[in-house]
Amino acid sequence: MILHVTDAKYKKGYRIWVRFNDGSEGVLKDELHGEMFKPLREIKKFRSFRVDPELETLVWINGADFAPEFLRDRLLVEAGGRKKGNKGTLLSFSVIENRWGHELRQNEGL
């Protein structure tokens, strides 16, 4: 099965909830590294993402995008949620702020 993003919603800060065509879903952590993603550090630009109907993944107006496989591998599973391919492991996440005020997450296996 070829993986596709089917739905996405802005949560808060630099977090996006995403659902995939294989049924997996969760919140994406901050993965805005590199020159292409630098403009998206402005929250207004970050929030301008959409699910492109042709590429079937998240895209931004500046041309930035992520492969669906990259996104799914980086899902944060919320309490009570499961990510397919993760062998049913439930994870909890604690939130800390880095020096720029962005939230970082540290996962802890339950």
C-alpha positions as CSV (number, residue, x, y, z in Angstrom):
1,M,0.0,0.0,0.0
2,I,1.3,3.5,-0.9
3,L,1.0,5.7,2.1
4,H,-1.0,9.0,1.8
5,V,-2.1,11.8,4.2
6,T,-5.9,11.9,4.1
7,D,-6.5,14.6,6.7
8,A,-4.6,17.2,8.8
9,K,-5.6,19.8,11.4
10,Y,-3.6,22.5,13.1
11,K,-3.3,21.8,16.9
12,K,-1.3,24.6,18.5
13,G,2.3,25.8,18.5
14,Y,4.2,23.8,15.9
15,R,2.0,20.7,16.1
16,I,-0.3,19.2,13.4
17,W,-2.6,16.3,13.8
18,V,-2.5,14.0,10.8
19,R,-4.4,10.9,9.6
20,F,-3.1,8.5,7.0
21,N,-4.9,6.1,4.5
22,D,-3.7,3.1,6.6
23,G,-5.7,4.3,9.6
24,S,-2.7,5.6,11.6
25,E,-3.1,9.1,13.1
26,G,-1.4,11.3,15.6
27,V,0.3,14.6,16.3
28,L,3.5,15.5,14.4
29,K,6.4,16.9,16.4
30,D,8.4,19.9,15.2
31,E,10.5,18.7,12.2
32,L,11.2,22.1,10.7
33,H,14.9,21.7,10.0
34,G,16.9,23.1,7.0
35,E,16.7,26.1,4.8
36,M,13.4,25.2,3.1
37,F,11.6,25.1,6.5
38,K,13.1,28.3,8.0
39,P,10.3,30.6,6.8
40,L,7.8,28.3,8.6
41,R,9.2,29.3,12.0
42,E,6.8,32.1,11.7
43,I,3.7,30.6,13.2
44,K,1.3,32.3,10.7
45,K,3.3,30.7,7.8
46,F,3.5,27.4,9.6
47,R,-0.3,27.3,10.0
48,S,-0.8,27.8,6.2
49,F,-0.2,24.1,5.4
50,R,-2.7,22.0,3.4
51,V,-3.1,18.5,2.2
52,D,-2.3,18.6,-1.5
53,P,-4.8,16.4,-3.4
54,E,-2.2,15.4,-6.0
55,L,0.8,14.8,-3.7
56,E,-1.4,13.5,-0.9
57,T,0.9,15.0,1.8
58,L,1.3,18.2,3.8
59,V,2.5,21.1,1.7
60,W,3.2,24.8,2.4
61,I,3.0,27.8,0.0
62,N,6.8,28.2,-0.1
63,G,7.0,24.7,-1.7
64,A,8.0,22.8,1.5
65,D,6.6,19.4,1.9
66,F,7.3,16.0,3.6
67,A,7.0,12.5,2.3
68,P,4.1,10.7,4.0
69,E,6.4,7.9,5.2
70,F,8.7,10.5,6.9
71,L,5.6,12.0,8.7
72,R,4.2,8.7,9.9
73,D,7.5,7.6,11.3
74,R,7.5,10.8,13.5
75,L,3.9,10.6,14.8
76,L,3.4,11.2,18.5
77,V,0.8,8.9,19.7
78,E,-1.6,10.6,22.1
79,A,-2.8,8.9,25.3
80,G,-5.0,6.0,24.3
81,G,-4.0,6.1,20.7
82,R,-2.0,3.6,18.7
83,K,0.2,4.0,15.6
84,K,0.1,1.1,13.2
85,G,3.5,-0.5,12.7
86,N,4.5,0.4,16.3
87,K,3.5,-3.1,17.6
88,G,0.8,-1.6,19.8
89,T,3.3,0.4,22.0
90,L,1.6,3.2,23.8
91,L,3.8,6.2,24.4
92,S,3.4,9.2,26.7
93,F,5.1,12.5,26.0
94,S,6.3,15.2,28.3
95,V,6.5,18.8,27.0
96,I,9.4,21.1,27.6
97,E,10.2,24.4,26.1
98,N,13.5,25.2,24.4
99,R,15.2,28.5,24.6
100,W,13.2,29.9,21.7
101,G,9.9,29.1,23.4
102,H,9.1,26.2,21.1
103,E,7.7,23.1,22.7
104,L,9.9,20.0,22.5
105,R,8.6,16.5,23.3
106,Q,10.4,13.7,25.0
107,N,8.9,10.2,24.6
108,E,8.7,7.7,27.4
109,G,7.6,4.1,26.8
110,L,4.9,2.9,29.1
